[in-house]
């Protein structure tokens, strides 16, 4: 992603982690990030503002950076007390990842 683009393979691998985003957001972001179209052209073609397209692209990039690639999504029904524990486990794991990313930035990795 050196030039601001994603490969089609990376984007396709990312797609399952974009569950909270609409298909329209994902498809429009793909046009910019994978196909290399300008945000202005994509906005014009879809009847959207360039700012809206920019927001959609940022949403996809944020989702890509939010969850490590090797994590898995798990959906199960649990009693409230266990669900709270699982949510806390997720928060703790994300906090650890964030700390590692922060340390990497400090040491220049």
Secondary structure in CASP SS format (residue, H / E / C, confidence):
PFRMAT SS
TARGET T0000
AUTHOR 0000-0000-0000
METHOD secondary structure of the structure
MODEL  1
X C 1.00
X C 1.00
X C 1.00
X C 1.00
X C 1.00
X C 1.00
X C 1.00
X H 1.00
X H 1.00
X H 1.00
X H 1.00
X H 1.00
X H 1.00
X H 1.00
X H 1.00
X H 1.00
X H 1.00
X H 1.00
X C 1.00
X C 1.00
X C 1.00
X C 1.00
X H 1.00
X H 1.00
X H 1.00
X H 1.00
X H 1.00
X H 1.00
X H 1.00
X H 1.00
X H 1.00
X H 1.00
X H 1.00
X C 1.00
X C 1.00
X C 1.00
X C 1.00
X C 1.00
X H 1.00
X H 1.00
X H 1.00
X H 1.00
X H 1.00
X H 1.00
X H 1.00
X H 1.00
X C 1.00
X C 1.00
X C 1.00
X H 1.00
X H 1.00
X H 1.00
X H 1.00
X H 1.00
X H 1.00
X H 1.00
X H 1.00
X H 1.00
X H 1.00
X H 1.00
X H 1.00
X H 1.00
X H 1.00
X H 1.00
X H 1.00
X H 1.00
X C 1.00
X C 1.00
X C 1.00
X C 1.00
X C 1.00
X C 1.00
X C 1.00
X C 1.00
X C 1.00
X C 1.00
X C 1.00
X C 1.00
X C 1.00
X H 1.00
X H 1.00
X H 1.00
X H 1.00
X H 1.00
X H 1.00
X H 1.00
X H 1.00
X H 1.00
X H 1.00
X H 1.00
X H 1.00
X H 1.00
X H 1.00
X H 1.00
X H 1.00
X H 1.00
X H 1.00
X H 1.00
X H 1.00
X H 1.00
X H 1.00
X H 1.00
X H 1.00
X H 1.00
X H 1.00
X H 1.00
X H 1.00
X C 1.00
X C 1.00
END
